[in-house]
Amino acid sequence: MSDYAKALGARLRAIRTQQGLSLHGVEEKSRGRWKAVVVGSYERGDRAVTVQRLSELADFYGVPVSELLPEGGTVASAAEPAPRLVIDLEQLSSVPPQQSAPLARYAATIQSQRGDYNGRVLSIRQEDLRSLAVIYDASPSQLTDQLIGWGVLNPEARRAIIDA
């Protein structure tokens, strides 16, 4: 098994667990389209996944294909990938508008630029978070804590934040 296959499997597992799905949950949610044993073998790197199947899996998870791919293709980045900054748009819709409006507008702009309207999650860069922190008149760390408190950002994101 190649290091790239392991890294790809780790990304697949991370996206699945981020969405709160077990392997059997994937099978159930997909109504059998994605078998638990097959997805598990992709995640372990035991089975090669074609580009077509990877694209279909990305559609199922509601994320861009690039989110499933290991960063940089290097072993070092695959071994300890930086936490992703992924905004849970479904959770954002439950935050009162007076608090969430700037983030919702920012997310809508990014979605429009990317042509990405899955409406469930949105990956952002650290630079995006810094811009949002200016809008919210907070440091990136403070805003990260606020977004985690709203349930919009995974607590693991704290590791990705470096105050400027």
C-alpha positions in Angstrom: 0.0 0.0 0.0 1.4 3.4 -1.0 1.8 6.4 1.3 -0.5 8.3 -1.0 -3.2 5.6 -0.7 -3.0 5.8 3.1 -3.2 9.6 3.0 -6.2 9.5 0.7 -7.9 7.0 2.9 -7.2 9.2 5.9 -8.9 12.2 4.1 -11.9 10.0 3.2 -12.2 8.9 6.8 -11.9 12.4 8.1 -14.6 13.8 5.8 -16.9 10.8 6.7 -16.4 11.2 10.4 -16.7 15.0 10.2 -20.2 14.4 8.8 -21.0 12.1 11.8 -21.3 9.0 9.6 -20.2 5.5 10.5 -19.3 3.2 7.6 -22.7 1.6 8.0 -24.2 5.0 8.2 -22.8 5.7 4.7 -24.3 2.6 3.4 -27.7 3.4 4.9 -27.7 7.1 3.8 -26.7 6.1 0.3 -29.4 3.4 0.2 -26.8 0.8 -0.6 -25.0 2.7 -3.3 -21.9 2.9 -1.1 -21.2 -0.4 0.6 -19.6 -0.1 4.1 -16.9 -2.7 3.2 -15.9 -0.8 0.0 -15.7 2.6 1.6 -13.8 1.0 4.5 -11.3 -0.5 2.1 -10.8 2.9 0.4 -10.2 4.4 3.8 -7.6 1.8 4.7 -5.9 2.1 1.4 -6.5 -1.5 0.6 -8.5 -0.8 -2.5 -7.7 1.7 -5.3 -10.4 4.2 -6.0 -11.0 5.5 -9.5 -11.3 9.2 -10.3 -14.9 8.6 -11.3 -15.7 6.9 -8.0 -13.8 9.5 -6.0 -15.9 12.2 -7.8 -19.1 10.4 -7.0 -18.1 10.0 -3.3 -17.3 13.7 -3.1 -20.8 14.4 -4.5 -22.3 12.0 -1.9 -20.4 13.8 0.9 -21.3 17.2 -0.6 -17.7 18.4 -0.8 -15.3 19.3 -3.6 -13.1 16.5 -4.8 -10.1 18.5 -3.8 -11.2 18.1 -0.1 -10.8 14.3 -0.5 -7.3 14.6 -1.9 -4.2 14.6 0.4 -2.5 18.0 0.6 0.6 18.5 -1.5 1.0 14.7 -2.2 3.9 14.5 0.2 4.3 12.0 2.9 5.0 14.6 5.6 1.7 16.5 4.9 -0.2 13.2 4.8 1.2 12.0 8.1 -0.1 15.0 10.1 -2.4 17.1 7.9 -3.4 20.5 9.2 -6.9 20.7 10.4 -9.3 21.9 7.8 -11.4 25.0 8.4 -14.8 23.7 7.4 -17.9 25.8 8.1 -21.0 23.8 8.8 -23.6 25.8 6.7 -26.5 23.8 8.0 -25.5 24.7 11.6 -24.9 28.3 10.6 -28.5 28.6 9.5 -29.6 27.9 13.2 -27.4 30.8 14.5 -29.4 34.1 15.1 -29.0 36.3 12.0 -27.7 39.3 14.0 -24.7 37.1 14.9 -24.3 35.1 11.7 -25.1 37.6 9.0 -21.5 38.6 8.2 -20.3 35.0 8.0 -23.4 34.0 6.0 -22.7 36.8 3.4 -19.0 35.8 3.3 -19.8 32.1 2.8 -22.4 33.0 0.1 -19.8 35.0 -1.7 -17.3 32.2 -1.6 -19.9 29.7 -2.8 -20.8 32.0 -5.7 -17.1 32.4 -6.7 -16.6 28.6 -6.6 -19.9 27.6 -8.1 -20.3 25.4 -5.0 -23.9 25.3 -3.8 -24.1 22.1 -1.9 -25.2 24.1 1.1 -23.9 21.7 3.8 -20.3 22.6 4.3 -17.8 25.1 3.0 -14.0 24.9 3.3 -12.3 28.2 4.0 -8.6 29.2 4.2 -6.8 30.8 7.1 -6.8 34.0 5.2 -10.6 33.9 5.0 -10.8 33.4 8.7 -8.5 36.4 9.2 -10.7 38.5 7.0 -13.8 37.4 8.9 -12.0 38.2 12.2 -11.6 41.8 11.0 -15.3 42.0 10.1 -16.2 40.6 13.5 -13.7 42.9 15.2 -12.0 39.9 16.9 -8.7 38.0 16.6 -8.7 34.9 14.5 -8.5 32.8 17.8 -11.4 34.7 19.3 -13.5 34.2 16.2 -12.5 30.6 16.0 -13.7 30.1 19.6 -17.0 31.9 18.8 -17.6 29.7 15.7 -16.8 26.6 17.7 -19.3 27.8 20.3 -22.0 28.2 17.6 -21.3 24.6 16.5 -20.3 26.0 13.0 -16.6 25.0 13.2 -15.0 21.8 14.5 -13.0 22.3 17.8 -10.0 20.7 16.0 -9.8 23.9 14.0 -8.1 25.6 16.9 -4.9 23.8 15.9 -4.9 25.5 12.5 -5.2 29.0 13.8 -2.2 31.3 14.1 -3.0 34.8 15.2 -1.5 37.4 12.9 
